[in-house]
Amino acid sequence: MRFAAWTEHDATRVGLLDGETLHALPPGTDLVDLLADAPTSLADAAARARAGGETRSLAEVALTAPLRPPAVRDFIAFEQHIEGMALGRGPGETGNPGLYEIPVFYFSNPNGVVGPHDDVPVPPGCELFDFELEVAAVIGRAGRDLTPEQAREHIAGYLIFNDWSARDTQLAEMALGFGPVKGKDSATTLGPWLVTADELEPHRRDGRFDLRMAVSVNGVEIGSDTLANMAWRFEDLVAYASRGAWVRPGDVLGSGTCGNGCLMELWHRRGSRNDPPPLRVGDVVEMTVQGIGTIRNRVVAGADPLPIPPARRASDVRA
């Protein structure tokens, strides 16, 4: 099953996607509310949508993000990406061995979620704007202190996740031993729809999904990989997130960037921040994941940064 959301008369509608037809659920339906007992609750919702008789053509609607997640966690789970990013510290660097011991993540901004075809503004003052090609799992049932086997049953489905990144801001933050925070704060694309977990099961190999992932800029493919190259499984990510904490319906957990799935990794491998160049206004970033779909966003001009005065030093006060 696939569940999508779209804007209609200044309101968000949710429905079941069947081919090119959307079977609409009643106005006011929120996909997060439908996830509380997935997969049973989603199957019931699909039956109600088909029986309701209210349909839309996919080509006629403006898709939005399928859901507004209560929380967004983003992991790092692709070895090629880990090693490529490590090259930024110098030739021969291969990454931190600790990344193979625990599935590290950071919290991203749920208020920064944008739709699969929305314009994305350049963050204020950013000169090194980048994308990150990922897939995310969406939690369907609440849980805490889950084993990986239990965690797998708490995943309702999957969608494409573009972790837009202001690399210059990120580098400045992480040089202080903190972050990534503001460098990842501006936008996260989710979409184009939620694909229920059972739809991807035929692609499972060794606990992972063998699905081709690809990203292009202005029609030119920049990188590709397979989701099967994740070092960690999605159920491992969910289990770790649930350790001593709740995961709840609608929570989104990103896989981390796939190999060659962002510009910065390629900059480190090629020794140039202009190969390929950073994103500029007018660029169109398209991501496709086999079995899930395609998202496409145009980069547009953002706001200028407003000045913030330097912090007061204690020495200035004593003086």
C-alpha positions as CSV (number, residue, x, y, z in Angstrom):
1,M,0.0,0.0,0.0
2,R,1.0,3.6,-0.6
3,F,-0.3,6.6,1.3
4,A,0.1,10.1,0.0
5,A,-0.9,13.6,1.1
6,W,-1.8,16.6,-1.0
7,T,-3.0,20.2,-0.6
8,E,-6.6,21.0,-1.5
9,H,-8.4,24.2,-0.8
10,D,-5.7,25.2,1.7
11,A,-6.1,22.0,3.6
12,T,-4.1,18.7,3.6
13,R,-5.9,15.6,2.4
14,V,-4.6,12.0,2.8
15,G,-5.4,9.0,0.7
16,L,-4.4,5.6,-0.7
17,L,-2.5,5.7,-4.0
18,D,-3.6,3.0,-6.4
19,G,-1.7,3.3,-9.7
20,E,-2.4,6.9,-10.8
21,T,-5.6,7.3,-8.7
22,L,-5.8,8.6,-5.1
23,H,-8.6,7.3,-3.0
24,A,-9.3,10.1,-0.5
25,L,-9.9,9.6,3.2
26,P,-12.3,12.1,4.9
27,P,-11.1,15.7,5.4
28,G,-9.1,16.1,8.5
29,T,-7.5,12.7,8.4
30,D,-3.8,12.7,9.5
31,L,-1.5,9.9,8.4
32,V,0.2,9.9,11.8
33,D,-3.1,9.1,13.5
34,L,-3.5,6.1,11.1
35,L,-0.2,4.6,12.1
36,A,-1.0,3.9,15.7
37,D,-1.6,0.2,15.1
38,A,0.1,-0.4,11.8
39,P,-0.1,-2.5,9.7
40,T,-3.7,-3.3,10.8
41,S,-4.7,0.3,11.0
42,L,-3.3,1.1,7.6
43,A,-5.1,-1.8,6.0
44,D,-8.4,-0.6,7.6
45,A,-7.7,2.9,6.3
46,A,-7.1,1.6,2.8
47,A,-10.4,-0.3,2.8
48,R,-12.3,2.9,4.0
49,A,-10.6,4.9,1.3
50,R,-11.6,2.5,-1.5
51,A,-15.1,2.3,-0.2
52,G,-15.5,6.1,0.2
53,G,-15.7,6.7,-3.6
54,E,-13.9,10.1,-3.5
55,T,-10.9,10.0,-5.9
56,R,-8.3,12.3,-7.4
57,S,-5.9,11.9,-10.3
58,L,-2.3,11.9,-9.1
59,A,-1.4,14.2,-12.0
60,E,-3.9,16.8,-10.8
61,V,-2.8,17.2,-7.2
62,A,0.0,19.0,-5.4
63,L,1.7,16.4,-3.2
64,T,2.9,17.4,0.2
65,A,5.1,15.5,2.6
66,P,3.1,12.3,3.5
67,L,3.2,13.2,7.2
68,R,4.5,15.7,9.8
69,P,6.7,13.6,12.0
70,P,6.8,14.1,15.8
71,A,10.6,13.4,15.7
72,V,13.3,13.0,13.0
73,R,16.4,11.0,13.7
74,D,19.1,10.7,11.1
75,F,21.7,7.9,11.3
76,I,25.0,7.1,9.5
77,A,24.9,3.6,8.1
78,F,26.7,3.4,4.7
79,E,30.4,2.4,4.9
80,Q,31.3,4.1,1.6
81,H,29.9,7.4,2.7
82,I,31.6,7.1,6.1
83,E,35.0,6.5,4.4
84,G,34.5,9.2,1.8
85,M,33.6,11.8,4.5
86,A,36.6,10.8,6.6
87,L,38.9,11.8,3.7
88,G,38.0,15.4,4.6
89,R,40.3,15.0,7.6
90,G,43.2,14.0,5.4
91,P,44.5,11.4,2.9
92,G,44.3,7.8,4.2
93,E,41.6,8.5,6.8
94,T,39.0,5.8,6.9
95,G,36.4,6.8,9.5
96,N,35.9,6.2,13.2
97,P,35.8,2.5,14.2
98,G,33.1,3.4,16.8
99,L,30.7,3.9,14.0
100,Y,30.6,0.1,13.6
101,E,29.8,-0.4,17.2
102,I,26.7,1.7,17.7
103,P,24.4,3.2,15.0
104,V,25.0,6.9,15.7
105,F,22.3,9.5,15.0
106,Y,21.4,13.1,15.5
107,F,18.0,14.7,15.9
108,S,16.9,16.8,12.9
109,N,14.2,19.5,12.7
110,P,10.6,18.1,12.2
111,N,9.5,21.7,11.4
112,G,11.8,21.7,8.4
113,V,10.0,19.0,6.5
114,V,9.1,19.9,3.0
115,G,7.1,18.1,0.3
116,P,8.5,16.0,-2.6
117,H,8.1,18.7,-5.2
118,D,8.5,21.9,-3.0
119,D,11.0,24.6,-3.7
120,V,13.9,24.6,-1.2
121,P,15.5,28.0,-0.3
122,V,19.2,28.3,0.2
123,P,19.9,28.7,3.9
124,P,20.9,32.2,4.9
125,G,24.5,32.9,4.1
126,C,25.2,29.4,2.8
127,E,27.8,29.0,0.0
128,L,28.2,25.2,0.2
129,F,24.6,23.9,-0.2
130,D,24.3,20.2,-0.5
131,F,21.8,17.3,-0.7
132,E,21.9,13.8,0.9
133,L,20.2,10.8,-0.6
134,E,18.6,8.6,2.0
135,V,15.7,6.3,2.8
136,A,13.8,6.6,6.0
137,A,11.7,4.2,8.1
138,V,8.5,5.4,9.6
139,I,7.4,4.1,13.0
140,G,3.9,2.6,13.1
141,R,3.5,1.5,16.8
142,A,5.0,3.0,19.9
143,G,7.7,1.0,21.6
144,R,10.6,1.2,24.1
145,D,13.7,-0.9,24.7
146,L,13.0,-3.1,21.7
147,T,15.1,-5.9,20.3
148,P,15.9,-5.6,16.6
149,E,13.4,-8.4,16.0
150,Q,10.7,-6.6,17.9
151,A,11.7,-3.3,16.2
152,R,11.1,-4.6,12.7
153,E,7.4,-5.1,13.6
154,H,7.2,-1.4,14.6
155,I,8.1,-0.1,11.2
156,A,5.0,0.9,9.2
157,G,6.8,1.8,6.0
158,Y,9.4,3.7,4.1
159,L,9.9,6.9,2.1
160,I,12.7,8.9,0.5
161,F,14.6,11.3,2.7
162,N,16.7,14.2,1.4
163,D,18.8,15.7,4.2
164,W,19.6,19.2,2.8
165,S,22.8,20.5,4.3
166,A,24.5,23.9,4.7
167,R,28.0,22.5,4.7
168,D,29.8,25.7,5.6
169,T,27.6,26.1,8.6
170,Q,28.0,22.4,9.5
171,L,31.8,22.6,9.3
172,A,32.0,25.6,11.5
173,E,29.7,23.9,14.1
174,M,31.5,20.6,14.1
175,A,34.9,22.3,14.5
176,L,33.6,23.4,17.9
177,G,32.9,19.8,18.8
178,F,29.1,20.2,18.4
179,G,26.6,19.4,15.8
180,P,25.5,18.9,13.1
181,V,22.7,21.3,14.2
182,K,22.0,24.5,12.3
183,G,23.8,23.1,9.3
184,K,20.9,20.6,9.0
185,D,18.1,22.8,10.2
186,S,16.7,24.3,7.1
187,A,14.9,21.6,5.1
188,T,14.3,17.8,4.9
189,T,12.3,16.5,2.0
190,L,10.1,13.5,2.7
191,G,8.1,11.6,0.0
192,P,6.8,11.1,-2.4
193,W,4.5,8.8,-0.3
194,L,4.7,6.3,2.4
195,V,5.3,2.7,1.1
196,T,4.2,0.1,3.6
197,A,6.8,-2.3,4.8
198,D,5.3,-5.4,3.2
199,E,5.7,-3.8,-0.3
200,L,9.5,-3.9,0.0
201,E,9.8,-7.4,1.5
202,P,10.4,-9.1,-1.9
203,H,13.6,-7.0,-2.2
204,R,15.0,-8.1,1.2
205,R,18.5,-9.6,1.0
206,D,20.5,-10.5,4.1
207,G,18.1,-8.4,6.2
208,R,18.5,-5.4,3.9
209,F,16.6,-4.1,0.9
210,D,18.3,-4.4,-2.5
211,L,16.9,-1.2,-4.0
212,R,18.7,1.1,-6.4
213,M,19.1,4.7,-5.2
214,A,20.2,7.5,-7.5
215,V,20.4,11.3,-7.4
216,S,20.8,13.8,-10.3
217,V,21.2,17.5,-10.5
218,N,19.7,19.2,-13.6
219,G,19.2,15.8,-15.2
220,V,22.8,14.6,-14.8
221,E,23.2,11.7,-12.4
222,I,25.6,12.5,-9.6
223,G,25.7,9.3,-7.6
224,S,24.0,5.9,-7.1
225,D,24.1,3.0,-4.7
226,T,21.9,0.2,-3.4
227,L,20.1,0.3,0.0
228,A,21.5,-3.2,0.5
229,N,24.9,-1.6,1.3
230,M,23.7,-0.4,4.7
231,A,26.0,-1.6,7.4
232,W,23.1,-1.5,9.9
233,R,19.6,-2.8,9.2
234,F,16.6,-0.5,9.8
235,E,15.5,-2.7,12.7
236,D,18.9,-2.1,14.3
237,L,18.4,1.7,14.0
238,V,14.9,1.5,15.5
239,A,16.1,-0.7,18.4
240,Y,19.0,1.7,19.2
241,A,16.7,4.7,19.1
242,S,14.3,2.9,21.5
243,R,17.0,2.1,24.0
244,G,15.8,3.9,27.2
245,A,13.4,6.1,25.1
246,W,10.1,5.9,23.3
247,V,9.7,5.7,19.5
248,R,6.2,6.8,18.6
249,P,3.9,6.6,15.5
250,G,5.1,8.9,12.8
251,D,8.7,9.1,14.0
252,V,11.1,9.2,11.0
253,L,14.5,7.5,11.1
254,G,16.8,8.2,8.2
255,S,19.3,5.6,6.9
256,G,22.1,8.1,6.5
257,T,23.6,9.1,3.2
258,C,24.3,6.3,0.7
259,G,27.6,6.0,-1.1
260,N,28.2,8.9,-3.5
261,G,24.8,10.3,-2.3
262,C,26.0,13.8,-1.6
263,L,28.3,16.5,-3.0
264,M,30.6,16.7,0.0
265,E,31.7,13.1,-0.2
266,L,32.6,13.6,-3.8
267,W,34.5,16.8,-2.9
268,H,36.6,14.9,-0.5
269,R,37.3,12.1,-2.9
270,R,38.1,14.4,-5.8
271,G,40.0,17.1,-3.8
272,S,37.8,20.0,-5.0
273,R,34.7,21.8,-3.7
274,N,33.8,22.5,-7.3
275,D,33.7,19.0,-8.6
276,P,30.7,18.9,-8.7
277,P,29.9,22.5,-7.7
278,P,27.7,23.3,-4.7
279,L,24.0,23.8,-5.4
280,R,22.9,27.1,-6.8
281,V,19.6,28.9,-7.3
282,G,17.7,27.2,-10.1
283,D,19.3,23.7,-9.7
284,V,16.8,20.8,-9.7
285,V,17.7,17.9,-7.4
286,E,16.0,14.6,-8.3
287,M,16.2,11.4,-6.2
288,T,14.8,8.0,-7.2
289,V,14.6,4.9,-5.1
290,Q,13.5,1.6,-6.7
291,G,10.2,0.5,-5.2
292,I,9.5,3.8,-3.5
293,G,9.4,6.6,-6.2
294,T,10.9,9.9,-7.1
295,I,11.2,13.3,-5.4
296,R,12.2,16.5,-7.2
297,N,13.0,19.8,-5.6
298,R,14.2,23.1,-7.1
299,V,16.7,25.3,-5.2
300,V,15.5,28.9,-4.8
301,A,16.9,32.0,-3.3
302,G,16.7,32.2,0.5
303,A,16.8,35.0,3.1
304,D,19.9,37.0,3.9
305,P,21.3,36.3,7.3
306,L,20.3,38.8,10.0
307,P,23.3,39.9,12.1
308,I,23.7,38.6,15.7
309,P,26.2,40.5,17.9
310,P,29.1,38.5,19.3
311,A,28.6,37.0,22.7
312,R,29.7,38.9,25.8
313,R,32.9,37.6,27.4
314,A,33.2,37.3,31.1
315,S,36.4,39.3,30.9
316,D,34.5,42.2,29.4
317,V,32.1,42.2,32.4
318,R,35.0,42.2,34.9
319,A,36.7,45.0,33.1
